[in-house]
């Protein structure tokens, strides 16, 4: 137990469903890690209880209590980890915790694309409206983050915020780099790397995850003679299953549909794979890539600097490849290039894991925050 911090709760001010695996990611993982350090911790969520939600180590309360200074005082907490995305609509929650005299750690799980997508395609009138809206959100987000004693986020988002009008001069000293919390169980142990590519996602989220881009990329990749095996995890849509059935057998035997599996079972899959391949239109921290890096995988991602800035950062330090263009053909070339980098010894799984674990492993982040 830390001599100063004995009771730290986490809070997500949205009434999410919280199944058992809620404790393996995000705020649930932070509270779980604190408990493993002999610090009293539970996760606070607003009512109502949702079907299939876990009831252990979770407190559900009326939303109005989250905006009450007295309610927070009565909990007798030393600190709160607030998963608020820096959203202005939760300003009253951040203010109440701050006014209650509790150390406030805000996690900003956000892309650094604060202006929003497709700026160049907007008409002049829409650009003016977007500009004014962004400035207004920026102003109120700054008020929200000023209540924090500590802010965790990815390095690109931290650097961009530090240079924006309403944040200069005060926010930089609050940052600790943590794009998302990852369990230390996701670590590389020297397992021999196989010639494998992992693709993990909610493939029924067609707009964001772009399964069509995944399928087109893999067809092009294997039409060029790729010998690696691809494993696809996550909800398998009917389109993906039909596509796989209709592939030439020489290609389909190299693409394994695994479907949804418990998060803990993915650890050995990451350890044995070389590449985590992402096709998303946009992401913030992308937990899948973070877990992969901690297990010595490298990353292949589309070239979308406005909406995938965290993933582009993940490819630094000899840890991956960015496609030249956001197309299936370019992504297939990027995977080929990354596989070649593994073959020529340009990728070292032990070094990749060692470089990235300090940014993701939640126990290391908590210790650094305690030290500061």
Residue pairs with C-beta under 8 A, 6 or more apart in sequence:
1 37
1 38
1 39
2 37
2 39
2 370
4 78
4 370
5 39
5 78
5 79
5 103
5 370
6 39
6 40
6 78
7 39
7 40
7 41
7 75
7 76
7 77
7 78
8 34
8 39
8 40
8 41
8 77
8 78
8 79
8 80
8 81
9 31
9 41
9 42
9 43
9 44
9 59
9 75
9 77
9 80
9 81
10 27
10 28
10 30
10 31
10 34
10 41
10 42
10 43
10 44
10 80
10 81
10 82
10 83
11 27
11 43
11 44
11 45
11 66
11 80
11 81
11 82
11 83
11 93
11 97
12 26
12 27
12 43
12 44
12 45
12 83
13 46
13 63
13 66
13 82
13 83
13 84
13 90
13 93
14 45
14 46
15 45
15 46
15 47
15 48
15 50
15 60
15 63
16 22
16 45
16 50
17 50
17 51
17 52
17 53
18 28
18 43
18 45
18 50
18 53
18 54
18 58
19 52
19 53
19 54
20 54
21 262
21 263
22 28
22 43
22 53
22 54
22 58
23 29
23 31
23 32
23 54
23 57
24 32
24 183
24 263
24 264
25 180
25 181
25 263
25 287
26 83
26 109
26 180
26 181
27 43
27 81
27 83
27 107
28 43
29 181
29 182
29 183
29 362
30 41
30 81
30 181
30 362
30 366
31 41
31 42
31 43
31 57
31 81
32 41
32 57
33 181
33 183
33 362
33 363
33 366
34 40
34 41
34 366
35 41
35 57
36 363
37 363
37 366
41 57
42 57
42 58
42 59
43 57
43 58
43 59
44 58
44 59
44 60
44 61
44 66
45 58
45 59
45 60
46 60
46 61
46 62
46 63
46 66
47 60
47 61
47 62
47 63
48 60
49 55
49 60
61 71
65 71
66 92
66 93
66 96
67 92
67 93
67 95
67 96
68 96
69 96
69 99
69 100
70 100
71 96
72 80
72 96
72 97
72 100
72 102
73 100
73 101
77 102
78 102
78 103
79 102
79 103
79 104
79 105
80 97
80 102
80 103
80 104
80 105
81 105
81 107
82 90
82 93
82 94
82 97
82 104
82 105
82 106
82 107
82 148
83 107
83 109
84 90
84 93
84 94
84 106
84 107
84 108
84 144
85 108
85 109
85 110
86 106
86 108
86 110
86 141
86 144
86 145
87 141
87 144
88 137
88 140
88 141
88 143
88 144
90 144
91 140
91 143
91 144
91 147
94 104
94 106
94 144
94 145
94 147
94 148
95 147
97 104
97 147
98 104
98 147
98 148
103 149
103 150
104 147
104 148
104 149
104 150
105 148
105 149
105 150
105 151
105 152
105 369
106 144
106 145
106 147
106 148
106 150
106 151
106 152
107 151
107 152
107 153
107 178
108 145
108 151
108 152
108 153
108 157
109 153
109 179
109 180
109 284
109 285
110 153
110 157
110 284
111 157
111 282
111 283
111 284
111 307
111 308
111 309
111 310
112 154
112 156
112 157
112 159
112 160
112 161
112 309
112 310
113 282
113 306
113 307
113 309
114 134
114 137
114 138
114 160
114 161
114 164
115 130
115 134
115 306
116 130
116 134
117 282
117 306
117 307
119 127
119 130
119 306
122 130
135 165
138 164
138 165
138 166
139 166
141 166
142 166
142 167
142 171
145 151
145 167
145 171
145 174
146 170
148 174
149 174
150 174
150 176
150 369
150 372
151 158
151 171
151 174
151 175
151 176
152 175
152 176
152 177
152 178
152 365
152 369
153 161
153 175
153 177
153 178
153 179
154 177
154 178
154 179
154 284
154 285
154 309
154 310
154 313
155 177
155 179
155 313
155 359
156 309
156 310
156 312
156 313
157 309
157 310
158 172
158 175
158 177
161 167
161 171
162 168
162 171
162 172
162 175
176 365
176 368
176 369
176 372
177 359
178 359
178 360
178 362
178 365
179 284
179 285
179 286
179 290
179 310
179 359
179 360
180 284
180 285
180 286
180 287
180 290
180 360
181 360
181 362
181 365
182 287
182 290
182 291
182 294
182 360
182 361
182 362
183 361
183 362
184 357
184 361
184 362
184 363
184 364
185 264
185 267
186 267
186 270
186 291
186 294
186 295
186 360
186 361
187 294
187 295
187 353
187 357
187 361
188 271
188 294
188 295
188 296
188 349
188 350
188 352
188 353
189 271
190 350
191 268
191 271
191 272
192 272
193 272
193 273
193 274
193 296
193 342
193 349
194 229
194 272
194 273
194 274
195 227
195 228
195 229
195 274
195 339
196 228
196 229
196 230
196 231
196 272
196 273
196 274
196 275
197 228
197 229
197 230
197 231
197 273
197 274
197 275
197 276
197 277
197 335
198 230
198 231
198 233
198 269
198 270
198 273
198 275
198 276
198 277
198 292
198 297
199 214
199 230
199 231
199 232
199 233
199 234
199 276
199 277
199 278
199 279
200 232
200 233
200 234
200 266
200 276
200 288
201 209
201 211
201 233
201 234
201 278
201 279
201 280
201 288
202 208
202 209
202 234
202 235
203 209
203 211
203 214
203 232
203 234
203 235
203 236
203 237
203 240
204 235
204 237
206 212
206 237
207 281
208 280
208 281
208 282
208 283
209 279
209 280
209 281
210 279
210 280
210 281
211 237
211 239
211 240
211 279
212 239
213 279
213 302
213 328
213 331
214 232
214 277
214 279
215 239
215 240
215 243
216 328
217 277
217 279
217 328
217 331
217 332
217 335
218 230
218 251
218 255
218 332
219 247
219 251
219 328
220 328
220 329
220 332
221 332
221 335
221 336
222 250
222 251
222 254
222 255
223 251
224 332
224 336
226 254
226 335
226 336
226 339
227 254
228 254
228 274
228 275
228 335
228 339
229 254
229 255
229 256
230 254
230 255
230 256
230 277
231 256
231 258
231 269
231 273
232 240
232 255
232 256
232 257
232 258
233 258
233 259
233 260
233 261
233 266
233 269
234 259
234 260
235 259
235 260
236 257
236 259
240 257
241 257
244 252
244 255
244 257
245 252
247 255
266 291
267 295
270 276
270 291
270 292
270 294
270 295
270 296
270 297
271 295
271 296
273 292
273 295
273 297
274 297
274 298
274 338
274 339
274 342
274 347
274 349
275 297
275 298
275 299
275 300
275 320
275 335
275 338
275 339
275 342
276 288
276 289
276 292
276 293
276 297
276 298
276 299
276 300
277 300
277 301
277 331
277 335
278 286
278 288
278 289
278 299
278 300
278 301
278 302
278 308
278 311
279 302
279 331
280 286
280 302
280 308
281 304
281 307
282 304
282 307
282 308
283 307
283 308
283 310
283 311
284 310
285 310
286 310
286 311
286 314
289 299
289 301
289 311
289 314
290 314
290 356
290 360
291 360
292 298
292 299
293 299
293 314
293 319
293 352
293 353
293 356
293 357
293 360
294 353
294 356
294 357
294 360
294 361
295 349
295 353
296 349
296 350
296 352
296 353
297 349
297 352
298 315
298 319
298 320
298 321
298 338
298 341
298 342
298 347
298 352
299 311
299 314
299 315
299 319
299 320
299 321
300 315
300 320
300 321
300 322
300 323
300 331
300 334
300 335
300 338
301 308
301 311
301 312
301 314
301 315
301 320
301 321
301 322
301 323
302 308
302 322
302 323
302 326
302 331
303 312
303 322
303 323
303 324
303 325
303 326
303 330
304 326
305 312
312 322
314 320
314 356
315 321
315 322
317 352
317 355
317 356
318 341
318 346
318 347
318 348
318 351
318 352
319 347
319 352
319 355
319 356
320 338
321 334
321 335
321 337
321 338
321 341
322 334
323 330
323 331
323 333
323 334
324 330
324 333
324 334
338 347
341 347
357 364
358 364
